[in-house]
Amino acid sequence: MLASGATTVNQNTRISRERRLPQAGEFVVTIGQQVTPVQVIARASQQRGYTIVPAAELLGVAPETLSEYLLVEEGAAIQKKKPLLHRRSLFGGQHYTSPVNGVLYQVTNGRLILQQTPDLFELRAMMHGVVRSFLGNRGIVIETQGALIEAQWGSGREGYGTIKVVVDQRESPLRAEHIGADVRGAVLVAGHLAQLSVLELAEENSVRGVIIGSVPAEYISELSRFRFPILVTEGFGNIAMSAPVFDLLQKCEGREATLLGIAGSTWDRPEIIIPIPESDPVAPASRTIEPLRIGNQVRVWRNPYTGKVGKIVATYKRSQATEVGYRLHGADVALEDGQVLFVPYANLDMIR
């Protein structure tokens, strides 16, 4: 039988990730080139749209007379805060400036249609690695070797920084005393988030990211307002960071990590990527959910054991009776404290 899902916690694997432009653009790197997180790898122009100015209404004149008050012609470049219109009067007159940079695209029915100057979007590599291929004119594939951890939730941002584990125990919360002068540019790791004010303090001190075991569900709507990525490895509530994740992050302390905090489909979960120097060849990380077997490491998603990690010690071909009287397919799991319990497959997440 299959678990309800699988979470990758791998200390050494081959990782290939796509980096995509919002629209077609040009690349400034070549295949085989080494890249760094901050490096710009592609650029694209993003059209910002149009702004409509009700010019005749502002001046209090008939639409057909508007051309008498224009200071620029159709097709001319315009600059933000530079005069567009002027109407003389006995008291010095009225003038109106452009609200945007761009071009006076059209004058019609007493209105000015301003086409805004496109923004230049720069795509950065966000990780150490090698350029392996291009995805047409929309994206690029970067490959690296290192540790890979999949999280349960991300705040929608991405970033990179040096891993700094600020707690000794995987259930310990992130506190204000952890935010000192030495956290600038760091990715902080702790077991639990108890106060939003700690994140505000982290932002003030130029923290690059936070990896946390769990957060209270009521904080979720607030986390996206922080400029740095926040990744939750276990879930919502008060759940300790799982031992495999905490132990691996401790081993990687001092290394630079990439945090991709955009949660998407089942195969596009938030990730922590920690490149390491290449040594022996390794296989790519598998994204196939394999059947559970005796010896597999799993995480339990059932109260009161939510977030607990253990190993499969027995599987059953037939459904088994549960505590509430249902018969379900599942497996016996030996937790880290030695306790053995039957858990339905739907409440198990394999750690690979």
C-alpha positions, 0 to 999 in steps of 0.5 A: 500500500501507498502512504498518503504522501512522501517527504524528501529529506536527503543529505546528498542527492542530485537536484535539477530545478527550473527557473522560469521567466514570467514571459519570453526574454533573453538569457545572459548565461550559457550551458555548462556555466557555474552560477551563484544565487545572486547571479542574474541569469535572464531578463525580460520586459514586463509591460505595465499597462495603461493609465487613463487621465480624464484631462478635459474633466480636470481642466473643465474644458470641452473634450474637442478643445483639449489639444489647445492645452496639451504640452506634449504630442501623441507618441511623445515620451513622458516623464513622471511629475513632468507637465502634461497639461496647462491652462492659462487664467488670470490667476496663473493657470492650472497645470497637471503632471504625468503620474507615470513614465512612458508614452502619450499613447492616444488622446481620445474623447477628452482623455489621455491614454498613457502607456507606461514604460515596461519594467525590466524583470531580472531572473536570478539563479537563487542557488549554486549550480551549473546551467544544464539546459534552456526551456525555450526562451522562458526558462532555464534548468540549473543542477546542483548536488547537495541536501534536499528537504521538502517542507509542508508549507511556504510563505510564497517567497524565495531567498538564500542565506547561511543556515543558523540553528538557534535552538538546541532542541527540535521542539524549542521555539524561536525567541527574541533572544535568538535575534542578535547582531550575528543573524544578518544574512542568516536563515534561522532554524527553530522548532516552533513559532510562538510570537509574530513579533519575533519575525518582525525583529528578524526582519529588522535585523536583515534575516534572510529566511526562517525554517520552522517546524510549526506555526499556529494556524492563526498566523498563516495569513500574516506570514506572507507580509514578511520580506524573507521566505518562511518555510514550515516543515511539519504543519500547523499547531505546536508540532516539534520539527521532526528529528530527520529534518532537524538533524540534517539542518544541524549537520548543514549549519554554516552552509548556504541554503536556498529557500523556495517557499512557493507552495504548488501542486503535490510535486511542487512543494516548498524546498530547502536546497543546500549545495555541497561540494561534489564528491561521489556521483549520486542519483537524482532525487526520486519523486515517485511515491513507493509502496511502504515496506518494513523499515521505511521511515514515516511521519504520523499525521494523526492526533495525538501523534501528529508529527511523530517520526518512526519506522514501519515494523509490520504491514498487513494484507487485510484491513485492521480494526482501529480504536474507533471501530473502523477497519482500515488498511495500515501498518504498525509504526515504532515511534522514537520513544519505543511505542508501537501503534497501528496507523492507517496508510492515509495518516502516514507520510514516508520520509525518504 
